[in-house]
C-alpha cells in the first residue's frame, strides 16, 4: 500500500540527486505508532497540513486517513514500478527548474496493527450510519415538536391560570417529546430513581454535562424542573418557543448581571414550589472528564434549604460527542440519581456533589 503526499516547495534538490545515484531513497521515520516504513516502492508526503517537512524528515501527523485516527485527509494510492519512479527526471536541472513549484518525495508506508480493508476510505460504514441516524434523529425531533408545541399553545392559558410556576402539563408534553425522539436511537437505563424527591417537593438538581443529548435524557425523568439555558436558544423556532412556554430560565454567559438575575429567579421559583436544574460545569465536556463546578447551584440550595440532588449521566458523550452534533452513534445511556444532599454551606455541598458524580464516571470509565 502506498500513500502519496505532496509538498509545494522543496529545496533539497541535491539531496534527491544523491539518493538517486545510490539507487534508493532513505526511509523516512514517522513518530506515529501505527505507521512503519520499509524498502521498496514507496511514495510519500502530504497534502496541506497532513505532514510536516523538517530537516529532510517526514513526520506523519495524526489525522491521516490511513492511520486509522481520522478520515479527513486527502490520500491517494499508487502502484507503479521501482524503475519508473527512479527515472522520473530528478537528475535533470532543466526538469527541476520547470517544475520547481512541485516536488514529490517518495517513501513507502504500511499500516501496522490494523487489518481493516476499508482503512483508506474517507468515510467508514460506522460514520456513514451515524450521519444517517443523525438525520433521522433531527427529523423525528422536528416533526414531533411541531405537533406538541401546538398542544402547548392550546393548554398554555390553563397552565398560567392553575399552575403558573411548576407548569407540570408543559413538562409532561416535553417528556413525551423527548421520549419519542430518543427511543428509536438509544435506550436509557435509570438507577436510583427512589432517590428522587416527590414531584411536589422543590429541589435543586445538578448533573455532569457531556452532550446535547443530556437535555433529552433528563426530560424523561418526569420531574418539572426549570433548566437554565443560553438566551440565544430561546430564539430558535419551535424549540425555543416551547422553552419559553415551559418557563425555563435564560442566561447570558459572561454577563455578571444576568447571572445574578438568574440566581435570584431560581430562588424565587423554589420558594414558590418549583425545582431548578443546573449543569455546574457550565458547558459540555470535550473529553468526558468532569470539569470544575461553579458555585451558583449550591448557593441556591444552601440559601433555600431544599434538597440538592446530584445526577450522573454516562453514554451521551459517546453517542453524540460535543462538537459532533451531526452524528448519532449507537449506544446505551445510564442515568444514576444519587441521594439528596442538604446543608447550608455551599462549598461543602459543591464538594460532596462533585465527588459522588465523579465516582460514578471513574467507575464506569
N, C-alpha and C positions, 0 to 999 in steps of 0.2 A: 504494500500500500504506500502510495507516495502523496505527500501533501505539498501543494505548490503555493508559495507566498511570493510577494513582490516587494521590492524596495525601490523607491523612486530616485534616490540619489546615492550612488555608491562610488566612492573614490579610490578604492583599493584595487585598481586595475592591475598593477604589477604583482600584487599578491595572487590574483587569479592566474596570471601568466605562470607564476611559479608552481601553482597547484597543477596546471595543465601539463607542464613539462614533466612533472613527476608521474603523470598518468593517473592521478587520483585526486580527490578532494578530501580535505580533512573532515573528521567527524565533528559536528557542532554540538557541544554539550547543552543540555537543557536541564534546568533545575526542577522541571515539573516531574512529579513522581511517576506519572503514567506514560512519559514519553522517553523512548530509548532510541539510540542511533546505532546503525551498523553499516558495513561497507556494501557497495553495490550501486544500483540505480537509485539515485535519490534526488529529490527536488525540494527546495525549501524557500522560502521566507514569507514575510507577511503581507496581507492586505493591511491597510492602515489600522494601527492600534492593536494588531494581534501579535506583534513581536517587537522586540527592541534590539537594534543593532548597536553593540558597544564593543569597542576594542576587537573587532572582527569576530565576535562570538554572537551566536543567535540565542536569545533567551525566549523560550515559548511562554507567552503569558497565559495564565489560566483564563479560559473564556473561548479557547479554540474549540470548534465543533467536535473534532475527532478526539479530543482529550476526555470527552465524556462529562465535562463540567458545565458546558453551556452549548447552546445551539444557535448562536447569533453570528458566528464568524462566517465569512465567505471563503470556502475552501474548495479547491478544485483538485481532482485526482488525475494523475497522468500515468501512462505506461509507455515508455519508449526505451530504446536500447542504449547501452553504455556507449557504443561507438558514436551514435548520433549526437549524444549530449557532449561528448568530448570533442566534437568537430563543429561547434556552434559559432566559431569565429572570434572567440575572445582574444586570440593571439594577434588579431589584425587591428592596428591602430586606427585605420580609417573606419572600421566597423565600430570601434569604441567611440570615436568622435561623432559618428552618425547617430548612435543610439545611447549617448551618454546619459540621457534622462531616464533610462530604464535598464536596470541590471538584474540579472537572475542569478541568485545564489542557489546552489544545489546541495541538498542534504536529504538523506533518507531517514524517515521516521516510521516507527511501527509501534502500535499500541501494546502496552504491557498490562497484564492482569485484566484484560477485557476480552469478552467473547461475543459481544453483541454485533450481529451482522449489520445492524442499522446505525452503528455509532456515528457514521459520517453524514447521515441525513440531517438536513437543517431542522426538521420537526419530527419528533418521535410520536408514536401512536398515543402514548400517555398524554403528551402535551396537546395533541390534536383533540383527543377526547375531552380533556379538561376545558378547552376553549368551547367545544360544542356544549358541554354541560353548563358552562357559564352563560351562554346564550339562552339555553333553556331556563336557567335559574332566573335571569332578569326578565325573561318573557313571562314566566309564571308570576313573579312578584309584581310586575307592572299590571298585568291583566286582573289579578285578584285585588290589587289595591284600588283600582278604579271602582269596581263594584262595592267594595267595603267602605270606601270613602263616601260614596253616595249614601250608604246606610248610616255612617257617622253624621252626615249633614242632616238627615231626617230626624235622628234622635237627639241632636245637639241641644235644641231648646229645652227638652225634658231633662237632659243631663244638667244643664245650668240651673234649672229650677229645683231639682231634687238632690243632686249630688255634685255640687259645684267644684269641690276640692279633690275628691278622690276620682271621680269620673270613671267609675268601675265599668259602666256599659261600653265606653270607648275602649277601655283596656281589654275587654272581652273580645271586641272586634279586632283589636291589634293582635291578640293571642291567636285568633283564628287565621288572620292573615299570615303571621309568622309560621304557624304550623303547616298551612297549605304550601308555603314557599319552600320550606326546608325538607319536608317529608320525602319528596322524590329524590333528593340529592344526598342526604346524610341522615343518620339516626343519632339520637341524643339519649344518653344514659344518665340518670339522676341518682345521686347518692346523698343521704342526709336530709331528705325532704321533711322529716319530722322536726328538724331544727328551725323550719320556717315559722315566724310568728303568725298568729291568726290573721286573716285578711283585714280585720277591723283594727289591728294594732299598728300604729305608726312606728316606723323603724328607719334606720339608715343602712342601706345595703352598699357594700363595696366589693369590687372584683378586680382581678387582673384583666388586662386588655391585650388581646393578640390579633384580632381580626375584625373586619367589617361584619362578620357573621355573629359576633358576640351579642349584638343587639337582638337579632332574630332569635337566638338561642335563649336569651334571658326572658324575652317576652312570653315564651312558652311556660315559664314558671307559674303564671297565673296570678301574680301579685301586681296591684295597681300602683307601682312606684313611678316617680317622675324622674326621667333621665335628664341629665344636663348635656346640652349639645351646642355645637358652634352655631352662632347666629345665622351664618350663611346657609346652613342646611334647611332652615325654615322657609327659605325662598324656593326650594325645589318644588316643582308641580306635584300635586297629589300627596307625595310622602311628606313634604314639609308642611303642607296644609293640614294633613292629618295629625302631625306632631303638635301643631298649634291648637287643634281642637282637643287633644288629649291633655293640654296644659303642661307640656314639657317646658323645661327651663332653658332659655337661651343664654349663651355666654360668649363674650368677645374675648378671645385669648389675648394675652399681653396687655390687657386693659385693667388696671387695678380697680377702677371704679366699677366696672362691670362685674368683676369678681366679688367685690363687696356686696353689690346689689344681689348677686346670685345667692350668696350665703344667707343674706337677710331673708330672701324669698323662701329658701329652703327651711329656715327656722320657722317662718310664718306658716308654711304649709304643714309642717309637722305638728305645730300647735293646734291646727285645725283638723288633724286626723289623717293627713296624707303621709305617704312614705316617699323617700327620695333615694336615688341611686347614683353613686359616684364611681368613676374609674380613677382612683387616686394617682395612678401613674401619669395621667394627663394626656396620654397618646398611646397608640398601639406599639407593642414591642416588635422590633425588626428581627430579632433573633430568638424570640420565645423566652428570653430571660426576664425575670421580674425587675422592673426599674424602681427607682426611689419613689416613695409615696409623698404626695403633698398633703398638708395637714387640714385642708378645708373640711372634708367629710368628718374627720374625727373631732374637730372643733364643734361642728353642728351637733354631733352625738353627745359630746360632753356637756354642752350648754343646755340641751333639751332633756337629757336624761333618758332618751329612748334606747332600745337595744341596737347594737351595731352588729350586722350580720355579714361576716366575711364569706365570699363565694370564690371558688377556684374553677376556672374553665380551662380545659385542655382539649386539644384536637382542632380547634377552629383555625389556628395558625398554620396547620399543615394542609387543611382543605382549601383555604383562601388566604395565602400569606399576605402580610401587609405590603402594599405596593404592587400586588399582582391580582387586583380585583377583577381582571378579565379572565381568570381561570378558576375553576372549581374542581378540585381533585377529590377522589373518593376517600372516605374515612369515617371515623367514629368520634363524636364529641362527648366528653364526660363533664358533668357539672356536679361539683361537690359543695353542698351547703354545710357550713361549719356552725358550731354552737354560737349563739349570740353572745356578744361581749357587752359589759356595762361598766361605766366608770365616769369620773368627772375630770380625768387627766387625759388630754388629747394625745400627748406624747406616748403614754402607756398604751392607749387604745391603738394608736398607729403601729407601734412596735409589735403588739400581740397579733393584730390582724395580718400584718405583713408576714410574720413568722408562720402562721398557720397556712396561709396561701402558698408561701414558698415551699413549705414541707411537702405539700402535695405535688407541686411542679417538679421538685427534685426527685421525689419517689417515682413519679410516672415518666420521668425523662423528658 
